[in-house]
Amino acid sequence: MKFSINFHILKKPYLIIFSLIWSLLFSVSLMKYQGSAFAFTLFSFSFLILLFLGFYKNKSYAFMYLAVFLWLGFWTKLVAHLLLDYEYIEPIGVFSGSTGEWDQVLWVSTIACLGVIIGRFLYAILNFKVADDNQNNNVYPEWYPTIRIKVWALFIVIVILATVSNTVLGINQIGLSPRTILPWPLNALISWIVSIGGVMGLATLIWWDISLKKGVYPALFAITIEAFISSISLFSRGVFIFHSIPQFIALYKNKLLDNFSKKRLAIVGCFILIFFVLSLAIVSVLRANFYSQDGVTTTTKAQVSLSRLEVLKGGIARVKTLIRQGGDHKDHLTELLIEQEELQMKVSNSTSDFRLKLININEDTREIPDSINDKNVIINHQVQSDRVNESVALTLEDFYDQLTLSRLEVLKGGIARVKTLIRQGGDHKDQLTELLIEQEELQMKVSNSTSDQVQFDRVNANVALEEFYYQLTQGVFLKVLSLSVDRWVGLEGIMAVVSYPNKGRALIIDAFVEKRTLGGVTKYQEIANSKYQWVDSNVWQFASLPGAVAFLYFSGSFWIVLFGMILFAFLVQFLEFLIYKGTRNPILCSLLGVSIANNVTQFGIAPAQGSVYLFMIFVGILAIVIVQNLKLITNKLFS
C-alpha cells in the first residue's frame, strides 16, 4: 500500500471563496496603506503565490508549513494591523512609520518571499523523490509485533516520568531559566524528551502500528493526550498545536481517516477541543503564578494593563534619557505619561476582589548604566500596589509591602546588568556595591514582614481559580484570536532592522556567532528596544525574535536576504527528504516539518547555539533508522 504525501488539495469551491476574501482584504488594505501602491501590490501577490505553492502539487510538509507561517507573519499581520489599526505587540526598535520606511519593509519582505519561491522551484528541479517507495517495507523492526504492548508501556512510563520531572523541577519551561540542575546529561535528556523526543517516539510507534494494520482510532487520543501534557509541562500554549495538528494532517493526507464514521470523528473532535481549551487555560494559570513577582498569582485582565505599564516605564525612561542628551522628545514623553496615567486609573478602578490596585506612584532615580559609556539611564520601579480581598480582610501590611517587592525585582535586573558591564571592562564597582546594599536592606525588610502566609496562600488559590474560570469563559477565545495573527514572527523584525542604522556584514557575523548566556543580552534585544534587555536573565529567558528574514537583513544587503531565503527554503525540504528516506514515516515528516519550518521563522537568537536542537532531532532520527533496520545493518556489517 502506498501513502502519498502530495499536497494537491486545492478544490475549486474553496479556491473561489478564498480568492474573494483575499481580494476584498487586499483592496481595502491597499487604500489604507500610505506608501507605494506598487510595493504593496507586489508584496501581496508574492505572498499569495507563496501560499499557493505551499499547497499545489507540493511534496513537502515542511515547505507547506513554512509558506503558511511566512504568510501569517507578514501579509496577514500587515493587513490585520492596517484594517484594525492597533499597535504591534512585538518591539519594533526606532521604526518611525514613515512611508519610506514602510516601503523598505515591504521590499525586504518581498525579496525574501521571492527567495523562498525560488528555493521551492530549485528543489523541484533537482527532483528528490519522496513517495515512490513502498512505505510498508522495513518500517518496523522484526521484534516489535511480539512485544508491542511492552514497548508502548515503556514509552508511556518514560514520557510520564519526563513530563512530571520537568514540571516539578522546572528544567525546561518557556521563558524561565532552569530551576534545577541535575547530573549530566539528565537536564538535556528530560528537556529533549518533553519538547520533541517524546512526540517523535509517539509518531514512530503509531506508524509501526499502522504498518501492522492496527486501528488508527486509539492513536488520535494518544496524540491529543501527549500534546496536552507536554504543553502544560513546558508552559507553552503553542506546543499543543505543534505536537498534534501535524500528525492529524499526515493521517488525513494519507487517507487513514477516510473510513471513520461521523460519530467517531465527532467524538475525536470534541476530545481534541476540550483538551485544547484546558491546555490554554491551565498554561495561562501556571504562567500567571510562575511569571509573577514573588509568587503572587495575578490574572490576565490585570496583567494586560500591568504589562503595558511595564513597557511604558522603559519607554518613558528611554525618552527622558534622550531629552537629557538634547533630543526634542517632550511631546512624545507627554503622550507616554498620559497613557501611563490612564492605565493606572484603569487598574485602580478594577472591580475584582483580586485585581491589583494601584494606590501610589513613586519614581526612583537610582541610575543603572545602559552601556559602558552611558551611566545615565534611569530605571523606574514598579508602582506601589495592594490586593484587596474583603473576605479575608487583608491590609497592605498583611499582604507584604508591594513597593518593596517591586523595587527588589528591579534591583535584580539592575545588578545583573551592572555585573555584565563590569565583566565587559566597565568601572561600575561602586554602583554595584550600592545596589547590593540596598538589595540586602530590602530583603531584610521583607523577611521581617508579619504577613499571614495562610491568608496569602488563600488569596493566591482564589485568584488562580478566578483566572482559570476567566480562561475557560473568555480568555481562550481571545487568546486564539490574538495568537492567530500576532503570534507569528515576521513583520516586526523587519521594521526594527530597517530602522537600525548600523547594519552591515559585521553585525550579521557578530549576531550569528553570539551565545545566549545567563546575565547576557542578545544583540537583537538592543536593536528592537525590547523590554527583555532589562529583565534579570539569570531568572527569565524571554527574548524578542527577529526571524530569518530580519536576521539576514542585519547585513543591509538585499542579495543576502534573497540567497539566504533560497537556502532556507531548499534546506527545509531537503531535511524532510532525509527524514523520509531514513524512516519511511510521513507522520514523522509532518511533525518534524513543522518544527523545522518554525525554527526558520523564529531564527536569529544565537543561531549557532540553536543548531544543537536540530542536531538532537537528527540524532533521534538516526536512532529510529538504526532500530528499524537493525537486522539489515547487522547483516551488511558481518556478511
N, C-alpha and C positions, 0 to 999 in steps of 0.2 A: 504494500500500500504506500502511495506516495503523497506526502503532505506538502502542498505548495505554500510558499510564503511570498507570493506575488501580490502586490497591493493594487490590483486593477479593480478598484471598488467604486469608482465614480458612476453612480447611477443617474440617469437623466433627470428625474424629478428633483432629487436633492441638489443636483448641479444648478438647476434653474432657480430654485429657492435661494441657494447661497449667492448666486450671481445677482439676483435682485436686491438682496440685503446688502451685499458688498457695494453695489453701485450706488445705493442710497447713502450709505455711510461715507463713501468716497466723495460724493457730490457735496454733501453738507460740510464735510471736513475741509474740502478744498476752498469753499467760500470763507471758512473761518481762519484758514492758515494765512498768516500775514506776509510770509516770504514768497519766494519764487514759485509760481504755479507749475512751471516746468519741472522744477526739482521735486515738488510734492507728487506730481503725476508719475514721474519716473520711479520714485521711491515706492509708491503704492503698487504700480504694476510689476515692479521687480519682485516684491514680496508676495504678490499674488501668484506669479509664475513659480516662485519657490514652493509655496504651499501646494500648488497643483502637482509639481514634480515629486513632492513628498508622498503622494498617493498614486499617481498614474503610472502604471507599469513599473513600479519600484520594487526591487527585490530586497531592500534593506529596511529592517525595523529601525535601526539607529538613525538612518537618514530621515525617515518619516518623523521621528521624534525631534530631531534637530530642526527640521523645517517648521514644525509646529511651534517649538519653543521660541525660535527666532521671530516667527510671525507674531506670536503673542507679545514678546518682549520689545518689539519695535513698532510694527504697523498698528497692531491692536491697541497698544498702550498710547501711542500718539493720538490716534483717533478718539479714544476714550477721554483723554485729557482735553482735546480740542472741543469735543461736544459737551462735556460736563464741566469743564473749566475748574478743576480742583488741583491742589498742589501735588507735586511729585513726592512720594513717600521717601525714596532714597535720596541721599545728598547729591547735589549737582555742582559742587565747587563754587566758583565765582561766575557761573553762567548768568549772563545778563538778560537773555531772552530777546536780544536784538534780531532783526530779520537776517542779518549777515551770519550771526552765529547759528541760527536755526537752519539756514540753507546749508551751512557747512556740516551740521549734524546729519542732515538728510543725505548729503553727498557721500559722507563716510559710510553711512549705513547702506546706501545703495551699492557702493563699490564692494562692501563686504558681502552683500546678498548675491551680487553677480559672481563673486569668488566661490560661494557655496554652490551656485548653479553650475559653474564650470567644473568644479570638483565632482559633481554628480555625473556629468557627461564624460569626464575623463575616466572615471571608474567604469562607466558603461562601455566605453571604447575598449578598455583592457579586458572586459568580458570575463570577470571572475565568476565562475558558475557556482551557484549555491544549491539549487534544488534538483539537480539532475540525478543524484544518487538515491538509491532506496534507503530511506531513513530507518528502516527496521533492522538493518544489518549491524550487528555489534553495538547496539545502543545500550545494552545492559550486560553485566558480567554473568558468566555461566552459573555462578554460585547464588545469584540473587533470588531466583524463584524459590529455592529450597529454604532460605532463611529470611524471606521478605518481611514477615511480621517482626522478627527480632531487629532487623535493620531500621524499620520505622520506629520501633520502641526506643532504640538507642538514639536515633535522631531527635525524637521528641524530648528525651531527657536532656540531651546536650543543649538544645535550644532553650528549654525552660531554665536550666542552670545558668546559662549565659545571660539571658534577659533579666532574671532575678538578681544575679550578681551585679550586673550593670546598673539596674535600678537602685539597689541598696547602696552600692559602693560609689556610684557616680563616676564611672570610668570614662564613658563617652556619652555626654549629654549636650545637646545643641546649646552653644553659647557659653558653656561653663568649662573652666579648667578642671582636670581630673581631681576628684576629692580623695582618691585612694591610689597609691602606687604599689602594685603587687610585684612579687619577684618576676624578673624577665623570663618568658615573654607573655605572661598572663594578661597584662593590660592590652597589648596589641591583639592577642588571640580573642579575648572576650569582645573587644571593640569590633573586630572584623566579623565575628560570628553574628553579632546583633545588627550591624549595619548592612552587610551584604552576604557574608558566608552562609548564614542560616537559610536565607531565601534561595541562594544558589543550590544548596543541598535539597531544598524542597522541590525546586523546579526539576532537578535531576531525578529524584525519586518518582515524581509524577510522570515524567516522560518514560521512565523504565516501566512503570505500571501500565501506561498506555500501550507500550510496545508488547506487553504481556496480555493485552486485551482486557485489562481491568477497567472497571467503570470510572468515569471522569467525575461523576456527581460528588463523591466524598472529597475530591481534590479541591473543589470550589470552596468548600467550608474550611479546609486546611489553609488554603491561600489567604482567606479572609482573617482567620484567627492569627496566623503568623504576622500579617501586616498590622493587626491591631496591637499585639503585644510588643512588637518592635517599635511601633510609633510611640507608645507610652514609655517604653524604656529609654528611648533616645530623646524624648521631649520634642518630637518632630511631627508636625501635622502633615507634612508632605510625604513622609515615609509610607503612610498607609496607601497613598496613591501610587507611589513609585514601586512598591512591592507587589501590589495586587493588579492594577489595571494592565500593565504589560503582559502578565500571564493570561489574563482573561482575553486580551486581544489575540494572543497567539493561539489559544484554544479555539476562539471563534474563527480566525482566518484559516485554520487547518481543519475546519468543518467538524470539530469534535463536540459542538453543542447543537448540531442540527437536529438530532433525534430527541432532544429534550421536549417534554410536554410544556404547555403554557403554565400549568400548575407548578411544575418543578422550577421553571425559570422565575416565576413569581416568588416562590419561597426563597430561592437563592438571592434574588434581587432585594427582597425585604431584609434578609440576613445581612447582606453587604451594607445596605443603607443604615441599618441600626448600629452596626459596629463602626461604621464610618462616623456617624454623628457622635457616638460615645467616645471615640478616639479624639475627635476635635474638642469635645467638652472636657474630658479628663486631662488632656495635654494642656489646655488653657488654664485649668485649675492648678496643675502642677507648676506651670510657669509662673502663675501669679504668686505662688509660695516661694519657689526656689529663686526667682529673679527679683524678689522684693528685698528691701533692706531689713537686715537683722531678723529674718523670719516672720515679718509682718505680712500676712496674706492680704492682698488687695483685690479689687475687682476690675473687670475690663473697662467699665464706664469711667471709673476713677483713673485708670491707667492711661486711657486715651488722652485725657486732659493733662495729666501729670507728665506723660511722655513728651507731649508738645511743649510743656513748660520747661522740661529739661533741655530740649533743643533750643528754645528761646534763650535760656540762660547762656548757653555757649555762643549764640549769635550776638546777644547784647554785649557780652564780654569782648568778643572779637571786634564789633563796631566801635566800642569805647576805645579799644587799643588803636584802631585806625584813626580815630578822631585825635587822640593824643599825639599821633605821629604826623598830624597836619592834614588829614583827609577831610573832605567835606561830606560827612555822612550823618548830619544831625537829623535830617528828615527821615532817613532810614531808621535811625535809633528811635525816633518818636513813634514810628509805626510799630516797631517791635515792642516798645514799652506799653503801648495801648493794647496790643494783642495779649501781652502778658497779664495786664490788669483785668481784661475781660475773662481770660481763662481762670484767673484766681477767683473772680466772682462766681464763675460757673461752678467751680469745685466747692467753694464755700457755701453755695446755696443748694448743694445736693440734699435731697430729702431722705436718702437711705441712711439707716442707723449705722451702717458700717462704712460709709464713704469717708474718705479723708477730707477734713475740713481745714481750709487754710485760715489761720487766725492772725498771722503776723508775717510781714516780710522784713527780713533783716539782711542787708548786703554786707558780706565780709570782704575786706580789701586786701587780704594777705596775697602777696604776689608769688606766683609759681611760674618759672620760665617756660616759654614755648620752645625755645631753642637755645643753643649756647650763646648766641649773640643777642637774644631778646629776653630780658628779665622783667618785662612789664605787662605780661598777660594776666589779667585779673580773673580769678575763678570765683564765680558766685556760688554760694552754697544753697542747699535745699531750703525751701520755705519751712517755717515752723508749722507743725500740723498737729491735729488732735483727732482722735477717733471717738465718736460719741455712741454709746450704747446704753440707753436708759434702763434696760432690763438688768444690767449688772452694775449700774451706777458708777461707771469708770470716770475718773477725773484725768486731767492731763498728767499729773504726777503719777497716778496709779498705772498709767499705760506706758510710762517711760517719757523722758524728755525728748520729744521727736526732733527738736532743734539740735540737740547734742548728737543724736544718732545720725542725722543728716550731715552734720559737719564732719563726723568721723568717716562717712562714706566718701566725702570729697577729699579728706586728708589722705585716705588710702591711695586714691588715684594720683594725687599730687606727689606723695612720697615715691611712688613707683616711677613717676615721670622724672623727678629730680635725680633718683638713683641712676636712671638710664643716661641722663645728661652727664652725670659725674663719670660714668663708665666711658662716655664719649670724649672725656677730657675737660669738661666744664668745671669751673670753680664755684660750686654751689654747696659746699660742706656746711657753711653757716646756716643757709636756708634749710638744709636737711635737718640739722640739729633742732632748729626752731619748730619745724613741723613734727618731729618725733616727740619733742617735749610736750607740745600741745596735744598730740595724739594720746600720750600716756596719761595726761591730766584728765582728758575727756573719758578715757576708758575707766579710770578710777571712779569718775562721777557716775558712769553707767553701772559699774559693778556694785556701787553702794545704793543703787535705786531700791526703793521699797515696794516696787510694783508686785502685785499679786500674780504669780505665774499661772495659777489655776484659772483666774479670770482672763488672763492673756490668751491661754490656750482655748478657752471657751469662745472668745471673740474670733480667733483665727478659724476655729471649726465652723462657726456660724457664717463667717464671711466666705469660707470655701464652699459651703452648701449653697449660699446665695449665688456665688459665681457659677457653680455647676448648673443651678436652675436657669440662670440667665443664658448660659451657653446652649442649653437644650431648647429654650423657647425662642431666643432671638440671635444669640451670638453665632451659632453655627451658620445660619443663613447669611448673616452679614459678613462672616469670615469667608465663606465661599465666594460671595460677590467680590470682596476685596482681593482675595488671592487669585481669582480668575484673570485679573489684569496685572495688578501691581506686584505680584509675587515673582514674575518672570524678569530675569536680569536682561538688560539691553540698553535702552534709550538713555537712561540717566548716566550711565558710564560714559557714553559718547559726549553728552552735554558737559560733564565735568572735565573730560580730557580736552575737548575743543577749547574750553575757556582757560586751560592751563598754559602759561606762556613758555615753559621750559621743556617743551617736547623735543625729542631727538634720540639718536641711537644710544647715547649714554644712558638715558632714562630707561629705555626698554631693556637694556642689558642688566642694569642695576636691579630693576624690578624682577627680572627673570631669575637671578641668582640669589635674591634676598631670602632670608629664612625667617619664619614666624617663631618668635621666642617669647617666653614669659617676661613681661615687663617691657617688651618692644612694640613698636607701631609700624605697620607696613606702609610703604610709600603711597599707596592709593588712598589711605585714610586721610593723608595730608592733602593730596590732590583734590579729593572730593569734599574737603572740610567736614569729614564725617565726625559725628559726636563720639564715635567709638575710639578716637585717638586720645580721648581724655579719661576713659574708664581705666580701672586698675586691671591690666591684662594678666596679672597673677591670679585673678578670680574669674574674670569674664573673657570669653574667647569669641565675642561677636566681631564681625567685620563687614563693612560695605564691600560689595563685589563689583569689579569693573566689567567682567565678561570678556570673551575672547576678542571681540571687535575693538572695544575700548583699549584693551591691553596692547593690541597690535598698533593702535594709533598713538600709543606712547611715543612711537618713533617719529610721528609727524609726517609719515610718508603714506600716500595712497597706495603705492606699489606694494609696500609691506603688508598693508591691510588686505589687498587683493590676493597676493600669493599665499599669505598666511591662512586665509579662509579657504582657499583652494586645497591647501594641505590638510586643514582640519576636516573638511568635508570628505576628502579622499580617505583619511585615516579612520574616521568613524565607520565607514563602510568596509574597509579592509580588515579592521579589527573584528568586526562582526563576522566576516568571511572566515577568519581564522578560528573563531569560536565555533562556528557551524561545522567547519571541516573536522575539527577535533572531537566534537560531541554529537553531531547529527541531531541536535536538540533545538527546535525552533522556539520553545518556551524560554530556554536559557538565552537564546539570541535576542528575544524581545526584552527580557528582563535586563540583561546587561547592555542592550542597545540604548535603553532609556537612561541608564547610569552613565554611559559614555557620552551621550548627547548632552546630558545635564552638566557633566564636567566641562564640556566645551563652553556652554553658555555661561557657566559660573567661573570660567578660567580667569586667572590673574592675580591671586593672592598666594605668593610664594610658590610659583609653578613647579620649581624643582622638587620641593618637598611634596607637593600634591601628586607627583608621579608615583609615589610609593603606593597610593591607593590603587591605581591601575595595575601596578606590579603585583600586588596581593591578589587582585582579581584573577590575573593570568596564572599565578601560582595555583590558585584554586582550580582553574580550568585544566591546567596540566595534571593536577591530581585526579580529576574526573576522567581525563583521557587515559591515564595510566590504569585506573581501576576498571574502566570499561573494556580496555584492550590488553589486560594483563597477560592473558594466555598467549595472545598473538605476539606481544613483545617478548615474552619469555621464550617462545619457540624460535623467534628470529635471533635472539641473543645466544641461545645454546644449541642451535641446529648446526 
